[in-house]
Amino acid sequence: MTSLKKAHKILGYGAFSEIGRACNRSPQAVKKWFEIGVLPETEIIEVFGQRKTSYGQVIEALTGGQVTDAQLRQENFEYRQSRKSAA
């Protein structure tokens, strides 16, 4: 089970809306993250040592630490690497 699926299970019904509100994104955008299984690429792109977004940190807070930012970033990185090698 991916970390995003675990977060969805923890947060239950309304998870897309809850995460969307906290991340200032629409529930539809959040649903796409869950369908793909990873957060947007902006979560792993760093500019001057800072990430462009912090959705993983928001999800960690909403799940009470049951799903961590580090887990989400690792899965995101692995997904991006697998896509590069498949291309």
N, C-alpha and C positions, 0 to 999 in steps of 0.2 A: 504494500500500500504506500503510495507516495505521501509525502508530508502534507500536500494540499488536500488530498482526500481525507487524511486524518483530521486536518483542521475543519473540513466540512462536516465530518462526523461529530466532532466535538461541539461545534457551533450550532449544528442542526439546521432546522428550517429557518430561512432568512439569512443564512450565512453570506450569500452574495451581496445582499443589501447592507448588512452590517459591516462587512469588509469594505464595500464600496464607499459607504459614508465615511469610514475612518481613513480611507486612502484618497478621498475626493475623486472617486471614479464611479462610473455607472455600474449597476448590478450586471448589466450585459457585458461590460468589459471584464469584470471579475469572473463571470461565468466562462469567458473564453480562456482565462488563465487556467481554470480548473479543467476545462475540456482538453487543453494541451498538456496539462500536468505540471507546468512550471510557471514562474512569474515572468514578467517581461524582461527582456535583455538589459534594460536600464538598471536592473538589480545587481548586475555583475560588472557593468561598465563603470570605471572610476576615472574621475577627472580631478587632478591635483589631490589624489588620495581620498576623495569623497565620492560616494555612490551618487548616481543621479536621482535615485528614488530609494525609499526605505519601507517598501510594502512588507518585506519579511519581518522587520521589527514590529510593525503594526500587528501582523498576524500572530507573532509571538506573544505580544501583550494581550490580544483578544483571547488567545487559547490558554492564558495563564502559564506560559512556558512549556506546555505539552508539545507544541510544535515550535522549534527554534528557528531563528533567523539563519543560523549556521547550517542547519539541515536544508532549508529551502535554497540557500545560496549554493550548496554543494550539488544538490539535484539539478539546479539550473545550469551550473557549470558543466556537469556531466552531460546533460541534454544537448547543450550547445556544442560540446566537443564531439558527440556522436553524430550530430548533424553535419559538422565540418568534414568528418572522415567519410561520411556517406556520400558527400557531394563530389 
